[in-house]
Amino acid sequence: MNRQDQYPPPPPENGRQTGRSGRWSGGWAARGQGSHTFDEGQRYGGERPPYGQTPPNDYGRPEDRFSRNPGDYGENGRWNTPGPNDMPPPKSHLRQTVKRTVKLVLPALLILFLVEYIFSYGIAYIITAYASRVYWSGASFPADTYYGIPYGLYDLLVSYLPVVVGEIAAILYLRSRTGLRLSNFFTKPQVVSRYPDPSGGMGYTGVSREMEPHPLLSGPKLVGWVVFASLAGIGMSMVGQILATLELNFFYEIGFPYYSPDFSTSGYTLLDTTLCNLYVCVVGPVIEELIFRGYMLRTLRRHGTAFAVIVTSVMFMLFHMNLVQLFTPLLTGMFLGLLAVRTGSLIPSICCHILNNTLSTVVSYLPLESDFAVGLVSLGQMGLFIVIFALFWALWGRQFTPLMRDRDPELKLSQKLGAAFSCWPSVVYILLYIGMILLSTLMTWYNNLYY
């Protein structure tokens, strides 16, 4: 069976042509609802309004709208046309459709985990075998190396390279399963201006459900908006860091041996330091945004924006596999998800992610000698960026808050989330997260006890 037989293209917008699978449908067009609405969870129908008359993040194209009703398909896969008085599908069918969607994309994280750790342990085994051989040969090596291998190169081979290989494997899997290409995510961001212009195009600002004469930003204004949004995203990250500080203080008070990842490059060569920082500041953010806010978010959005943002943010939190990075990835992931949806592009979220990681890396290299200086710098940057986030939300929050209102008439948000986190890929990944937390905690406790 070729891929087109397994995942056929969706039917046209009129909803009357053959659609072979409940996972890939043409939306709610067949129900005869002819009006276009901007409310999340409502049914789409009729012709899509002309360009510039829809929310820039609507994903309202036929290929991006999916039916969650298995009853819309007959036994032979032919699209049925329900009448206006037909009863809605059973909720059990809708939950199963949600699970099928999650099973479509979430195995990518399991593939990433397996490829990463198999690759990492394979390289570590080869290096250990080499070290054992040279140890018995009686050769001498510099003290700042691991049997002749610089520590920076060792970390690159064992820690960073396996992550990149695993992430590339996850992207290849997602691309083959969803059919989405990289060009789908790197379009021009579409941001509706806050100020009306009767001579400009129509836009949706979130203030009301009606179209208003607000043009799209372009040129320097669009670049400025992306920079402003990126700085606001750092403010959301600072809120997560405050919560993380409270969490770590609690762990310290009860004596819990939590594991904290170490991204320092002390003792590395200049080349190793450059390569490590290149991954942390550029390569990692780009690949992670493609996986979470690209393929996963775009696919899960067929069940509503709020559902997709919450699921991808939780999985982004679990992806870090430690208790220190708990609140920051969760809150930042939610903001980046809303940013990607509202602009219809990954460019703003990638810029925000890169800027956030770069700022953390630069601050870690500041020559701060005392704890007072460290606390003063941390407090200053937290206050500055939280103020920037508050200002951004006061000016543009009206365009973001409607995205988190789930108005699905058939299935509540809590029911969709329950279906998503109870399917087998979610359960397995959560168990892997718990296992890694227990393992890292035991290793930290052992090191604190004997070293």
N, C-alpha and C positions, 0 to 999 in steps of 0.2 A: 504493500500500500504506500503510495507516495504521499508527500506532505500535503498536497492540495486535496487529495481525497480525505485525508485525516482532518485537516483544518481548512475547509473551503472558505472562500470569501463571503462576506455578509451579503444579503440581498439588497437591492436598491432601496431608496428611502420610502417608496410606496408600499414596501412590505409585502408584496404579492408574488415575489419570485422565490424559487427554491432556496432554502437555507438549511444546510445539512446538520447543524449541530446547535444545541441550546447555548453553547459557549460563544458562538459567533453569530449573532443575529443582527437584524437591522434596526433595533430599538423598538420603541412603542408605536411606530407609525401605523401598524396594522389595526390599531384599536380605534381609528377614526377620530382621534383627538386632533383637530386641525390647528389648534392655537399653540404658539410658541411661548414657553414660560421660562423664567430664569430660576425658579425655585428648584432646589436640589430634590431629587427623588420623584419629581413630577414626570408625567409622560410627555414625550415629544411627538410631534406629528406634523404633517404637511411639509411645505417647502421650508428649507432653512432660510432665514432672512438674509438679505444681501450683506456682503462684507462691510464691516463697520457698524452694523446694527445689532450686533450680538455682544454679550460679554466676551472680552478678548480671551478668556480662559475656558470658554464653554465646552470645548471639545464636541460641538454639536454636529460634526460631520457624520455621514452615515457609517463610515468605517470605524468611528469611535463610539458608537452607541450600541449597546448590547441589551437584548431582552433577558430578563431574569425569569421568564415564565416558560418552563418546559412544555406547557400545554399549547404554546403557540406553534408547535411542530407536530406533524402527524407521524404515523408509524414509519412512513417512507422518507421522513425528513422534509416533507413539503410544508411550506409556510401556510398556516391556517389564518383565516381572517375572522377574529371574534366579532360578534355583534355588540352593539352598544349596551345590551342588557345582560351580557354574559357575566357569570360570577367570577371573581378573582381567583387565581390559582391557589391551591392549598399552601399554607405557610411551610409545610414540610418540603414541598417542591422548591420553594424559593430558597430555603436554607441549604438544600442540596446543591442548588446552582451557585450559591455563595461559596460553598466548600469546593466545588469544581474549579471556580476561578482561583481560589487560594492555592489549590493543588497545582494549578497551572504554573505559578510563578515562585512559590515558596521553596520548592526543592532546589532552587538555585543557591539558596543559603546553605543547604546541606552539602551541595556539591562544593561550594567554596570552602566550607569547613574541612571536608574530607581531603580535597586536593591540597589545601594549605598544610595540614598536619602530616599527611603522607609525604609531601615534598620536603617539609621541614625536617622530619625525623629521618628521611632518607639521606639528606645532605649531612645532618648531624652524625649519622652512622658512618658515612664515608670519612668525615673529618676525624671522628673518634678512632676509626681503624688506622688512619694515617698517623694520628698522634701516638697511638699505642706502638706502632711500628718504629717510629723515630725515638720513642722513649727508651725502648730496649736496645736501640743502636748506640746509645750513649752520647748522642749529639747534643750540643748546647745551643740555646736560642735566647734571644733578648727577653728581658723580664716583662716587657709590655706587650708580648705576643702570646698567642696560644699555639705553642710548638711551631713557631715560625710564622703563623698566620696572624696578622694584625687583628686586634679585637673589633675594630670597625668593620673590616672585611668579613669577619666571622658573623657579626650581627646582620650584616647585609645578606649573607648567604642563608642564614638560618631563620631570620625573623622577617626581613622585609621582602626578599625575593619570593618566598612561598606565598605571602599574602597577595602579591601582584599576580602570580600565576593562578591562584585560586579565584581572584576577582575576574580575571580574563575568562576563565572557564565558566564562571557564573554568567557573564555577559553573553558568551557564545550560546549557552543553554537558553537564556531568556530570549535572545534574538531568534533562535530556531523555533521556540514555542509560541512566541507572540507575533512574529512576523514584522515587528517594528524595527526600523533602521535608525542609525545614529542621526541621520538628517532630520528625523521626526522631532528631535529634541533641541536642535540648535537653530531654531528659527528666531526671527527678530522678536524681542519681547514687546508685547502690546499692552500698554498702560494708558488708561483713560485719564485725561486731564481732570482736575478738580474744578476748573473754571469753564463756564459755558462759552461757547462760540457759535452763534446762530449760523455763521457762514461755513462752519466746519461739519464734520460727520457726526453721526449719532453714536452715543456710547452709553454704557451702563455703569453708574457710579456706586450703586448699592444703597443710595439714599431712598429710592423708591423703585417700584417694579416697572415704571414706565421708562421709555427711551428718552434720553435728554441730549440736548445739543452739546455734547462734550467731545472734543476731538481726541485722537490718540497722540501721545507724546512722541516726539522724534528728535533726532539730532542731539545737540548738547543737553536739552532738557531730559531726554530719555537716559543719557549717560549719567547725568546728575541724579536722576531717580534711582538708578541701579546702585550707584555708590551710596546714596542715602539708605536704601533698603539693606545693603550689605552691612553698613555700620549699625543699623537697627538690629540685624540678626546677631551681631556680637553682643548687643545689649541683652537679648534673650539668653545668649550663652552665659552671660554674667549672672543672670538670675539663677540659672542652673548651677553655677559654681557656688553661689551663696548657699543653696540647698545642699550641695555636696559637702561644703565646709561644716554645716550643721551635722550632716550624717557622719562624717569622719570624726568630729568631736565626740559624738555619741559612741562610736566604736572605740575611741581612745579611752573614754571614761569606763566602759565595761570591760576593757582589755581584750577586745576582739581582734585577732591577728589578720586584718584585711590585707589583700595584695594590692599594691599600687604600681602601675606600669611605669617604667623608667625610660624616658626618651632622651636622656642626656647623652652627649657625644664627647664627654671628657676622655682624653687619651686617644681619640680617633685621629687619623691623618686628615689632611685638608680634603682630599678626594672622597674619603669615606664620609666625612661630615657633610660635604656638599650633596652626595647621593642620598644620604639619609634624610636631610632636610628637603631635598627635592621631592621625595616621596611624601613626606608629612605635609608639605605646604602646597604641592601642585598635583602630583600623580594620584595620591590617595583621595583627595577631595573630588577630583574629576570622575574617577572610577566609581566611587561611592554614590555620587549624585546620579550617575547613569543607572546604577542598580536600583537604588531605593526611590529617588524622585523621578526617575525616568521610566524604566520598564515596569517596575512593580506598581508605582503610583498610577501610571497611565492605564494599566490593565485593571487594577482594582477599582478605578473610578467608575466603572460601569454600574457599581452598586452604591454610588454616592461619594461626594468629596469627603465628607466627614469620616466615613468608614475607611476610605483609602488612606487619608492622612493619619488617622489613629493607628491603623495596622502597620503602615510603613514606619512610623515613628517608634512604635514598640519594638519592631524587628531591628531598627537601627540601634536602639538601646541595647538589645540583646547581642547584637553583632560585636560589640566591644568586649564582651566576655569578662567584665570585672565590675566590682561594686563601686569603685571610685567614679567611673564614667557611667553614672546611672541617670541622674536628672538632666545633666547638660545635653547628652544626645537626644533625650526624649523631647525636651522643650525646643531645642534648636531644630530637631527633625520636624516638629509640627510647624514651626515658622517657615522652614525651607519648603515644606510640602505646600503650604498655602501660597508661598511666593511663586512656586513653579506652576501651580494651577491658575493663579490669577493672571500671570503674564503669558501663559501658554508656551513657556520656554524654560530650558534649564540654565541659560546663561546667567540670570540673576542669582539663582541658588548656588551655582558653582562659584561665582565671584564672592558671595558671602562666605561660603565654606573655605575658600582659599584665604580670604582676608582674615578670618577667625583663626585658622591654624597658623598663619604667618605671624600674626600678632602674638600668639602664645609662644611661638618659637623665638621671636625677637626678645620678648620679655625675659625668657629663660637665660639669655646670654648677657643680660645687664649685670654689671659688676656690683651687685648689692651685697655689702659685707655684713650688715646687721639685720636682725629680725624686724626691727623697727622700720628700716628702709624697705624691706620686702612688703611688710604690711601696708606701708604708706602708698607704695606704687600700686598694690592690688586694690586698695580702697579707692584710689584715684581713678583707675581705669574702670572699676565697677560703677562708680557714680557717674562718670562721663558717659559711658555707653548705655547705661540704663536710662539716663535722661534723653539720649538720642532716640532710643526705642520708644519712650513715652511720647516724644514729639512726633515721631513717624506714625505711631498708632493714632494719635489725635488727628493727624492730617489725612491719613489714608486708611484708617481702620474700618471705615464704613464699606470699603470695597472688599474687605477680607472676612468680616464677621458673618455675612450671609452664607459663606461657603461651609461653615460649620453647623448650619441648621439643617438637619436631616428631616425632610418632609416626605419620606417614602410612605405612600398610603397603604402598602401591603405588608411591609416588614419593618419593625422598629430597629433603631440603630443598635440597641443592646442585643437584640436577637441576631442581627448580622454579625456583630462582634463575637457573640457566643459561638456561632457556626464557624467563624474564621479561626478562632483559637482552639477549637475542639477537633479539627481535622488532623490527620496523622502528621503532615509536615510540621505544623505548629507545635504539636505535642512533642515530637522528637527534638525539635530545635530548642524548646524550653527545657527539656530534660538535659540536653547537651550543655546548655547554659548553667543549669544547676550543678551538673557534674564538674564543669570547669571551675565554678566558684568554690566548690568543696575542695577540689584538688589544689587550687592556688592557695586556699586558706590553710590547708594542712602543710603545704610546702613553706609558707611564710611562718607558721608556728614552729616548724622544725628548725628553720634557719635562725629564728629568734632564740630558740632554746639552746642550740649547740654552737652558734657562731657569734 
